[in-house]
């Protein structure tokens, strides 16, 4: 995530006013991250790459750059993904969801053959 080094923006992201935090890498805004993950899930459903809608309830930060998205769905409980510098959130989430769908057992829908 690129950060404009505006002191007000930095204070809002780091939660402090102290100047030594200007060099700290801010945590991604979790609401923005959740919205972007949901957009990716919606794209996958529209493209018929996943057999049922999934809703990103929240984003849990596991470690630096590692996240879990719980779905509260009986078929898929959650996905985990890692974000690294230069990686595309959309591509990382797509890969995590499609990998999780591949590992599911049992019938998902009439068109599961189209899920790759």
C-alpha positions, 0 to 999 in steps of 0.5 A, a space after each residue: 500500500 502506498 502512503 502519502 506522507 501527509 501527517 494527518 493521514 499518517 496519524 489517522 492510519 497509525 493512531 498516534 501523533 508522534 513524528 517517529 511513526 512517520 517512517 512506520 509502515 501503516 496497517 492496511 485499512 481493514 474496511 477497505 481490505 474487506 470491501 476489496 475482498 468482497 469485490 473479488 468474491 462477487 467477481 468470482 460468482 459473476 464469472 461462475 468460478 464459485 458455485 455459491 455466494 460468499 460474504 466476507 464478514 470481516 478480515 482477521 490479521 494473522 501475522 504481518 501480511 497474512 490474513 484470514 477471511 471467515 465466511 460463516 458458511 457451512 460449506 467454506 468456513 474461511 480462506 487464508 491469504 498472504 499479501 507481499 510487496 508487489 502482489 495483487 490483492 485480487 489475484 491472491 484472493 482469487 487463488 485462495 478461494 479457487 484453491 479452497 473450492 477445489 479441495 471441497 468434497 461433495 456436490 456443490 452445484 450442477 455446474 461444478 465442472 466449470 470450477 477450475 
